Amino acid sequence: MSRFIEVVLIPTDGSDGALAGAKRGIALASRVDADIHVLSVVES
């Protein structure tokens, strides 16, 4: 069976908003059995 969502990308910059989004992304990935990729962003 093909999965509609195969990968969830979770971008983060360390902010509270990114943490809230990461929690939702992890919950979604868990429900649909998707892989999780995390992208960390830092200001230079």
C-alpha distance matrix in Angstrom:
0.0 3.8 6.5 9.6 12.0 11.7 15.5 18.4 21.8 24.7 28.0 31.1 34.8 35.9 36.8 36.3 34.2 31.9 31.7 30.7 28.0 26.7 26.5 24.5 22.1 21.7 21.1 18.4 16.7 17.0 15.5 12.3 12.2 13.2 15.8 19.4 21.9 25.5 28.1 31.7 34.4 38.1 41.1 43.5
3.8 0.0 3.8 6.5 9.0 8.8 12.6 15.6 18.8 21.9 25.1 28.3 32.0 33.4 34.3 34.0 31.7 29.3 29.4 28.6 25.6 24.5 24.7 22.5 19.9 20.0 19.8 16.7 14.9 16.1 14.8 11.2 11.4 11.4 13.8 17.1 19.3 22.9 25.2 28.8 31.4 35.1 38.0 40.4
6.5 3.8 0.0 3.8 5.5 5.9 9.6 12.2 15.6 18.5 21.8 25.0 28.7 29.9 30.7 30.3 28.0 25.7 25.8 24.8 21.9 20.8 21.0 18.7 16.2 16.4 16.1 12.9 11.3 12.7 11.5 7.7 8.4 8.1 11.0 14.0 16.4 19.8 22.3 25.8 28.4 32.1 35.0 37.5
9.6 6.5 3.8 0.0 3.8 6.3 9.4 11.2 14.4 17.4 20.4 23.7 27.3 28.8 29.2 28.8 26.1 24.1 24.6 23.4 20.2 19.7 20.2 17.5 15.0 16.1 15.7 12.1 11.3 13.5 11.9 8.4 10.3 9.3 12.1 14.3 16.4 19.4 21.5 25.0 27.1 30.9 33.5 36.2
12.0 9.0 5.5 3.8 0.0 3.8 5.9 7.4 10.8 13.6 16.8 20.0 23.6 25.0 25.6 25.3 22.8 20.6 21.0 20.1 16.9 16.1 16.8 14.4 11.6 12.6 12.8 9.3 8.1 10.9 10.2 6.9 8.4 6.3 8.9 10.7 12.7 15.7 17.8 21.3 23.6 27.3 30.0 32.8
11.7 8.8 5.9 6.3 3.8 0.0 3.8 7.0 10.1 13.3 16.4 19.6 23.3 24.7 25.8 25.9 23.7 21.0 21.3 21.0 17.9 16.4 17.4 15.7 12.4 12.7 13.7 10.8 8.3 11.0 11.3 8.0 7.6 4.7 6.2 8.8 10.7 14.1 16.5 20.1 22.7 26.4 29.3 31.8
15.5 12.6 9.6 9.4 5.9 3.8 0.0 3.8 6.4 9.7 12.7 15.9 19.6 21.1 22.4 22.7 20.7 17.7 18.2 18.3 15.1 13.4 14.9 13.7 10.0 10.6 12.5 10.1 7.4 10.7 12.0 9.5 8.9 5.1 4.7 5.7 7.0 10.4 12.7 16.3 18.9 22.6 25.6 28.1
18.4 15.6 12.2 11.2 7.4 7.0 3.8 0.0 3.8 6.4 9.7 12.8 16.5 17.9 18.8 19.0 16.9 14.0 14.6 14.6 11.3 9.8 11.6 10.3 6.5 7.9 10.1 8.0 6.2 9.9 11.4 9.9 10.0 6.6 6.2 4.9 6.2 8.4 10.7 14.0 16.5 20.2 23.1 25.9
21.8 18.8 15.6 14.4 10.8 10.1 6.4 3.8 0.0 3.8 6.3 9.7 13.3 15.1 16.4 17.2 15.1 11.9 13.2 13.8 10.5 9.0 11.9 11.2 7.7 9.5 12.4 10.9 9.5 13.0 14.8 13.7 13.5 10.1 8.6 6.0 4.8 5.8 7.2 10.6 12.8 16.6 19.4 22.2
24.7 21.9 18.5 17.4 13.6 13.3 9.7 6.4 3.8 0.0 3.8 6.4 10.2 11.6 12.7 13.5 11.8 8.4 9.4 10.6 7.5 5.8 9.2 9.4 6.5 8.2 11.4 11.0 10.3 13.2 15.4 15.2 15.1 12.2 10.7 7.2 6.1 4.7 6.1 8.4 10.8 14.3 17.3 20.3
28.0 25.1 21.8 20.4 16.8 16.4 12.7 9.7 6.3 3.8 0.0 3.8 7.0 9.4 10.7 12.4 10.7 7.2 9.4 11.2 8.5 7.6 11.4 11.9 9.7 11.7 14.8 14.5 14.1 17.0 19.1 18.9 18.9 15.8 14.0 10.5 8.4 5.7 4.5 5.9 7.3 10.8 13.6 16.7
31.1 28.3 25.0 23.7 20.0 19.6 15.9 12.8 9.7 6.4 3.8 0.0 3.8 5.6 7.3 9.5 8.8 5.2 7.3 10.0 8.5 7.6 11.1 12.6 11.3 12.7 15.8 16.4 16.1 18.5 20.9 21.3 21.1 18.4 16.5 12.8 10.8 7.4 6.1 4.9 6.0 8.7 11.6 14.9
34.8 32.0 28.7 27.3 23.6 23.3 19.6 16.5 13.3 10.2 7.0 3.8 0.0 3.8 5.6 8.9 8.9 6.4 8.7 11.7 11.0 10.7 13.9 15.6 14.8 16.2 19.2 19.9 19.9 22.1 24.5 25.0 24.9 22.2 20.2 16.4 14.3 10.6 8.6 5.9 4.9 6.1 8.5 12.0
35.9 33.4 29.9 28.8 25.0 24.7 21.1 17.9 15.1 11.6 9.4 5.6 3.8 0.0 3.8 6.8 8.3 6.3 7.0 10.4 11.0 10.3 12.8 15.2 15.0 15.8 18.6 20.0 20.1 21.8 24.4 25.4 25.1 22.9 21.0 17.2 15.6 11.9 10.9 8.0 8.1 8.4 10.8 14.0
36.8 34.3 30.7 29.2 25.6 25.8 22.4 18.8 16.4 12.7 10.7 7.3 5.6 3.8 0.0 3.8 5.4 5.2 6.4 8.8 9.9 10.5 12.6 14.6 15.2 16.5 18.6 20.0 20.8 22.5 24.6 25.9 26.2 24.1 22.7 19.0 17.7 14.3 13.3 11.0 10.5 10.7 12.2 15.8
36.3 34.0 30.3 28.8 25.3 25.9 22.7 19.0 17.2 13.5 12.4 9.5 8.9 6.8 3.8 0.0 3.8 5.4 5.1 6.3 8.7 9.8 10.8 12.7 14.2 15.4 16.9 18.7 20.0 21.3 23.1 24.8 25.4 23.8 22.9 19.3 18.8 15.8 15.5 13.8 13.8 14.5 16.0 19.5
34.2 31.7 28.0 26.1 22.8 23.7 20.7 16.9 15.1 11.8 10.7 8.8 8.9 8.3 5.4 3.8 0.0 3.8 5.4 5.1 6.2 8.6 10.0 10.9 12.3 14.3 15.6 16.7 18.3 20.1 21.5 22.9 23.9 22.1 21.5 18.1 17.6 14.9 14.6 13.6 13.4 14.8 16.2 20.0
31.9 29.3 25.7 24.1 20.6 21.0 17.7 14.0 11.9 8.4 7.2 5.2 6.4 6.3 5.2 5.4 3.8 0.0 3.8 5.4 5.0 6.0 8.6 9.9 10.2 12.0 14.1 15.1 16.0 18.1 19.9 20.9 21.5 19.4 18.4 14.8 14.0 11.2 10.9 10.1 10.5 12.5 14.6 18.2
31.7 29.4 25.8 24.6 21.0 21.3 18.2 14.6 13.2 9.4 9.4 7.3 8.7 7.0 6.4 5.1 5.4 3.8 0.0 3.8 5.4 5.0 6.3 8.8 9.7 10.5 12.4 14.3 15.2 16.5 18.6 20.2 20.5 18.9 18.0 14.5 14.4 11.7 12.5 11.6 12.9 14.6 17.1 20.6
30.7 28.6 24.8 23.4 20.1 21.0 18.3 14.6 13.8 10.6 11.2 10.0 11.7 10.4 8.8 6.3 5.1 5.4 3.8 0.0 3.8 5.4 5.3 6.5 8.7 10.1 10.9 12.6 14.5 15.6 17.0 18.9 19.9 18.6 18.5 15.4 16.0 13.9 14.9 14.6 15.8 17.7 19.9 23.5
28.0 25.6 21.9 20.2 16.9 17.9 15.1 11.3 10.5 7.5 8.5 8.5 11.0 11.0 9.9 8.7 6.2 5.0 5.4 3.8 0.0 3.8 5.4 5.2 6.1 8.6 9.9 10.5 12.2 14.2 15.4 16.7 17.8 16.0 15.9 12.9 13.3 11.6 12.5 13.1 14.3 16.9 19.2 22.8
26.7 24.5 20.8 19.7 16.1 16.4 13.4 9.8 9.0 5.8 7.6 7.6 10.7 10.3 10.5 9.8 8.6 6.0 5.0 5.4 3.8 0.0 3.8 5.4 4.9 6.0 8.5 9.7 10.4 12.1 14.2 15.4 15.7 14.0 13.3 10.0 10.6 8.9 10.6 11.3 13.5 16.2 19.0 22.4
26.5 24.7 21.0 20.2 16.8 17.4 14.9 11.6 11.9 9.2 11.4 11.1 13.9 12.8 12.6 10.8 10.0 8.6 6.3 5.3 5.4 3.8 0.0 3.8 5.5 5.2 6.2 8.7 10.0 10.6 12.5 14.6 15.1 14.3 14.2 11.6 13.1 12.0 14.2 14.8 17.1 19.6 22.4 25.8
24.5 22.5 18.7 17.5 14.4 15.7 13.7 10.3 11.2 9.4 11.9 12.6 15.6 15.2 14.6 12.7 10.9 9.9 8.8 6.5 5.2 5.4 3.8 0.0 3.8 5.4 5.1 6.1 8.6 9.8 10.7 12.5 13.9 13.1 13.9 11.7 13.6 13.1 15.2 16.5 18.5 21.3 23.9 27.4
22.1 19.9 16.2 15.0 11.6 12.4 10.0 6.5 7.7 6.5 9.7 11.3 14.8 15.0 15.2 14.2 12.3 10.2 9.7 8.7 6.1 4.9 5.5 3.8 0.0 3.8 5.4 5.1 6.1 8.5 10.0 10.8 11.7 10.1 10.5 8.2 10.0 10.1 12.5 14.4 16.7 19.9 22.8 26.1
21.7 20.0 16.4 16.1 12.6 12.7 10.6 7.9 9.5 8.2 11.7 12.7 16.2 15.8 16.5 15.4 14.3 12.0 10.5 10.1 8.6 6.0 5.2 5.4 3.8 0.0 3.8 5.4 5.1 6.1 8.7 10.1 10.1 9.2 9.3 7.3 10.0 10.3 13.5 15.2 18.1 21.1 24.3 27.4
21.1 19.8 16.1 15.7 12.8 13.7 12.5 10.1 12.4 11.4 14.8 15.8 19.2 18.6 18.6 16.9 15.6 14.1 12.4 10.9 9.9 8.5 6.2 5.1 5.4 3.8 0.0 3.8 5.5 5.1 6.3 8.9 9.8 10.1 11.5 10.5 13.4 14.0 17.0 18.8 21.4 24.4 27.4 30.7
18.4 16.7 12.9 12.1 9.3 10.8 10.1 8.0 10.9 11.0 14.5 16.4 19.9 20.0 20.0 18.7 16.7 15.1 14.3 12.6 10.5 9.7 8.7 6.1 5.1 5.4 3.8 0.0 3.8 5.3 5.2 6.4 8.3 8.1 10.2 9.8 12.8 14.0 16.8 19.1 21.6 24.9 27.8 31.1
16.7 14.9 11.3 11.3 8.1 8.3 7.4 6.2 9.5 10.3 14.1 16.1 19.9 20.1 20.8 20.0 18.3 16.0 15.2 14.5 12.2 10.4 10.0 8.6 6.1 5.1 5.5 3.8 0.0 3.8 5.5 5.4 5.6 4.7 6.5 6.7 10.2 12.2 15.4 18.0 20.9 24.3 27.4 30.4
17.0 16.1 12.7 13.5 10.9 11.0 10.7 9.9 13.0 13.2 17.0 18.5 22.1 21.8 22.5 21.3 20.1 18.1 16.5 15.6 14.2 12.1 10.6 9.8 8.5 6.1 5.1 5.3 3.8 0.0 3.8 5.6 5.1 6.6 8.5 9.2 12.9 14.7 18.1 20.5 23.5 26.7 30.0 33.0
15.5 14.8 11.5 11.9 10.2 11.3 12.0 11.4 14.8 15.4 19.1 20.9 24.5 24.4 24.6 23.1 21.5 19.9 18.6 17.0 15.4 14.2 12.5 10.7 10.0 8.7 6.3 5.2 5.5 3.8 0.0 3.8 5.7 7.9 11.0 12.0 15.6 17.6 20.8 23.2 26.1 29.4 32.4 35.6
12.3 11.2 7.7 8.4 6.9 8.0 9.5 9.9 13.7 15.2 18.9 21.3 25.0 25.4 25.9 24.8 22.9 20.9 20.2 18.9 16.7 15.4 14.6 12.5 10.8 10.1 8.9 6.4 5.4 5.6 3.8 0.0 3.8 5.5 9.2 11.1 14.5 17.1 20.2 23.1 25.9 29.4 32.4 35.4
12.2 11.4 8.4 10.3 8.4 7.6 8.9 10.0 13.5 15.1 18.9 21.1 24.9 25.1 26.2 25.4 23.9 21.5 20.5 19.9 17.8 15.7 15.1 13.9 11.7 10.1 9.8 8.3 5.6 5.1 5.7 3.8 0.0 3.8 6.9 9.5 13.1 16.0 19.3 22.3 25.4 28.9 32.1 34.8
13.2 11.4 8.1 9.3 6.3 4.7 5.1 6.6 10.1 12.2 15.8 18.4 22.2 22.9 24.1 23.8 22.1 19.4 18.9 18.6 16.0 14.0 14.3 13.1 10.1 9.2 10.1 8.1 4.7 6.6 7.9 5.5 3.8 0.0 3.8 6.5 9.8 12.9 16.1 19.2 22.3 25.8 29.0 31.6
15.8 13.8 11.0 12.1 8.9 6.2 4.7 6.2 8.6 10.7 14.0 16.5 20.2 21.0 22.7 22.9 21.5 18.4 18.0 18.5 15.9 13.3 14.2 13.9 10.5 9.3 11.5 10.2 6.5 8.5 11.0 9.2 6.9 3.8 0.0 3.8 6.7 10.1 13.4 16.5 19.8 23.2 26.6 29.0
19.4 17.1 14.0 14.3 10.7 8.8 5.7 4.9 6.0 7.2 10.5 12.8 16.4 17.2 19.0 19.3 18.1 14.8 14.5 15.4 12.9 10.0 11.6 11.7 8.2 7.3 10.5 9.8 6.7 9.2 12.0 11.1 9.5 6.5 3.8 0.0 3.8 6.6 10.0 13.0 16.2 19.7 23.0 25.5
21.9 19.3 16.4 16.4 12.7 10.7 7.0 6.2 4.8 6.1 8.4 10.8 14.3 15.6 17.7 18.8 17.6 14.0 14.4 16.0 13.3 10.6 13.1 13.6 10.0 10.0 13.4 12.8 10.2 12.9 15.6 14.5 13.1 9.8 6.7 3.8 0.0 3.8 6.7 10.0 13.2 16.7 20.0 22.3
25.5 22.9 19.8 19.4 15.7 14.1 10.4 8.4 5.8 4.7 5.7 7.4 10.6 11.9 14.3 15.8 14.9 11.2 11.7 13.9 11.6 8.9 12.0 13.1 10.1 10.3 14.0 14.0 12.2 14.7 17.6 17.1 16.0 12.9 10.1 6.6 3.8 0.0 3.8 6.4 9.8 13.2 16.6 19.0
28.1 25.2 22.3 21.5 17.8 16.5 12.7 10.7 7.2 6.1 4.5 6.1 8.6 10.9 13.3 15.5 14.6 10.9 12.5 14.9 12.5 10.6 14.2 15.2 12.5 13.5 17.0 16.8 15.4 18.1 20.8 20.2 19.3 16.1 13.4 10.0 6.7 3.8 0.0 3.8 6.5 10.1 13.3 15.6
31.7 28.8 25.8 25.0 21.3 20.1 16.3 14.0 10.6 8.4 5.9 4.9 5.9 8.0 11.0 13.8 13.6 10.1 11.6 14.6 13.1 11.3 14.8 16.5 14.4 15.2 18.8 19.1 18.0 20.5 23.2 23.1 22.3 19.2 16.5 13.0 10.0 6.4 3.8 0.0 3.8 6.8 10.3 12.7
34.4 31.4 28.4 27.1 23.6 22.7 18.9 16.5 12.8 10.8 7.3 6.0 4.9 8.1 10.5 13.8 13.4 10.5 12.9 15.8 14.3 13.5 17.1 18.5 16.7 18.1 21.4 21.6 20.9 23.5 26.1 25.9 25.4 22.3 19.8 16.2 13.2 9.8 6.5 3.8 0.0 3.8 6.8 9.5
38.1 35.1 32.1 30.9 27.3 26.4 22.6 20.2 16.6 14.3 10.8 8.7 6.1 8.4 10.7 14.5 14.8 12.5 14.6 17.7 16.9 16.2 19.6 21.3 19.9 21.1 24.4 24.9 24.3 26.7 29.4 29.4 28.9 25.8 23.2 19.7 16.7 13.2 10.1 6.8 3.8 0.0 3.8 6.3
41.1 38.0 35.0 33.5 30.0 29.3 25.6 23.1 19.4 17.3 13.6 11.6 8.5 10.8 12.2 16.0 16.2 14.6 17.1 19.9 19.2 19.0 22.4 23.9 22.8 24.3 27.4 27.8 27.4 30.0 32.4 32.4 32.1 29.0 26.6 23.0 20.0 16.6 13.3 10.3 6.8 3.8 0.0 3.8
43.5 40.4 37.5 36.2 32.8 31.8 28.1 25.9 22.2 20.3 16.7 14.9 12.0 14.0 15.8 19.5 20.0 18.2 20.6 23.5 22.8 22.4 25.8 27.4 26.1 27.4 30.7 31.1 30.4 33.0 35.6 35.4 34.8 31.6 29.0 25.5 22.3 19.0 15.6 12.7 9.5 6.3 3.8 0.0
